[in-house]
């Protein structure tokens, strides 16, 4: 699956209830940068209950300018949460199904 294919697809809990859409993904760099790039691993997906649009980097705690755009994006993505890769039971072309005991984590978005 190509990463952009994941964006915008529905996220369902284990019973099939819609929780939102994949709006972003999170990666972790586990080592110091090599000659070209660091190796990255997929940590999880960001689920937004209202929109699949991008955070445009405004989920970062210190990014607040231009103020109107930052406020609008924070409002649009309120309630967003991170789901770890281990908590994904099934990923298909039209939806993501989560495990029954998944944990929603803070997305990094200042509320």
Backbone torsions as a table, in degrees:
resi	resn	phi	psi	omega
1	UNK	NA	135.3	177.1
2	UNK	-83.3	141.8	-175.8
3	UNK	-52.9	-43.9	-178.2
4	UNK	-66.6	-19.8	175.7
5	UNK	-68.3	-24.5	-180.0
6	UNK	-76.3	-32.1	-174.7
7	UNK	-66.6	129.5	177.3
8	UNK	91.1	-6.3	179.3
9	UNK	-82.6	152.8	-177.6
10	UNK	-67.3	146.1	174.5
11	UNK	-114.4	126.3	-176.6
12	UNK	-118.3	146.6	172.9
13	UNK	-78.4	-175.8	-174.5
14	UNK	-67.2	-21.5	178.8
15	UNK	-90.8	-3.5	179.4
16	UNK	96.8	2.5	178.0
17	UNK	-73.2	133.4	-179.4
18	UNK	-74.4	126.8	179.2
19	UNK	-101.9	-21.2	-177.7
20	UNK	153.6	-155.1	-179.7
21	UNK	-127.9	153.9	174.1
22	UNK	-70.9	118.3	179.9
23	UNK	-109.8	-15.4	-178.7
24	UNK	-167.3	172.2	175.1
25	UNK	-130.8	160.0	178.1
26	UNK	-122.8	134.8	176.3
27	UNK	-117.0	157.3	173.9
28	UNK	-124.8	142.8	174.2
29	UNK	-100.6	115.7	-174.1
30	UNK	-91.8	-7.2	-177.0
31	UNK	-144.2	167.9	176.1
32	UNK	-66.0	151.5	179.2
33	UNK	-56.2	139.9	175.2
34	UNK	-86.9	-163.0	-179.8
35	UNK	-59.3	-33.5	-179.5
36	UNK	-113.2	-59.9	-176.3
37	UNK	-142.1	160.3	171.8
38	UNK	-81.0	153.0	173.1
39	UNK	-77.6	132.0	-179.0
40	UNK	-116.6	146.0	174.4
41	UNK	-125.9	146.3	-179.8
42	UNK	-74.6	122.2	179.8
43	UNK	-89.7	-43.6	-178.3
44	UNK	178.8	-170.5	-179.2
45	UNK	-117.6	151.6	173.3
46	UNK	-98.6	126.8	179.1
47	UNK	-106.8	124.9	177.1
48	UNK	-112.3	125.2	-178.4
49	UNK	-72.0	-13.9	-173.0
50	UNK	-114.9	-31.1	-172.2
51	UNK	-153.4	151.0	175.6
52	UNK	-98.9	5.6	-178.9
53	UNK	-68.0	160.0	-176.8
54	UNK	-72.4	154.2	172.4
55	UNK	-75.8	-16.0	-178.4
56	UNK	55.9	27.0	179.5
57	UNK	85.5	-4.2	-176.9
58	UNK	-77.8	-1.1	174.4
59	UNK	-75.2	-13.3	178.1
60	UNK	-70.8	133.9	-172.2
61	UNK	-57.2	-33.6	-174.0
62	UNK	-97.9	4.9	-179.0
63	UNK	-97.6	106.7	-173.9
64	UNK	-130.5	2.3	-177.3
65	UNK	-122.9	142.0	-2.4
66	UNK	-70.7	136.4	-171.2
67	UNK	-54.6	-46.8	-177.8
68	UNK	-60.8	-39.0	-179.9
69	UNK	-69.5	-43.2	178.7
70	UNK	-59.0	-45.4	-179.6
71	UNK	-65.6	-41.9	180.0
72	UNK	-62.3	-46.1	-178.6
73	UNK	-67.8	-38.6	176.8
74	UNK	-63.2	-39.2	178.9
75	UNK	-66.9	-45.8	-179.0
76	UNK	-62.8	-32.8	-176.1
77	UNK	-101.0	13.7	179.4
78	UNK	-59.8	141.5	-177.9
79	UNK	85.3	0.6	178.6
80	UNK	-69.0	150.5	-179.7
81	UNK	-147.6	158.4	178.8
82	UNK	-94.6	134.2	173.2
83	UNK	-117.3	123.1	-179.8
84	UNK	-67.7	150.8	-178.4
85	UNK	-56.0	-35.9	-179.4
86	UNK	-65.7	-22.0	-178.0
87	UNK	-88.8	2.8	177.8
88	UNK	-92.0	119.4	-179.1
89	UNK	-83.7	-39.2	-175.7
90	UNK	-151.2	133.2	175.9
91	UNK	-122.7	116.2	-179.4
92	UNK	-117.9	-177.6	-177.7
93	UNK	-72.2	-19.2	-177.4
94	UNK	-117.9	-14.3	-179.4
95	UNK	-159.6	162.3	174.3
96	UNK	-117.4	129.5	177.8
97	UNK	-109.9	130.1	-178.6
98	UNK	-94.6	157.4	175.7
99	UNK	-67.5	158.9	-177.4
100	UNK	-66.6	-27.9	-177.7
101	UNK	-107.2	30.6	-178.9
102	UNK	-65.9	154.9	177.5
103	UNK	-115.1	123.2	174.7
104	UNK	-82.6	125.4	179.8
105	UNK	-106.7	158.0	176.4
106	UNK	-55.3	133.7	-177.1
107	UNK	-81.2	-11.4	-175.9
108	UNK	97.4	-4.6	-179.5
109	UNK	-82.2	125.3	177.2
110	UNK	-70.6	127.2	-178.9
111	UNK	-94.3	NA	NA
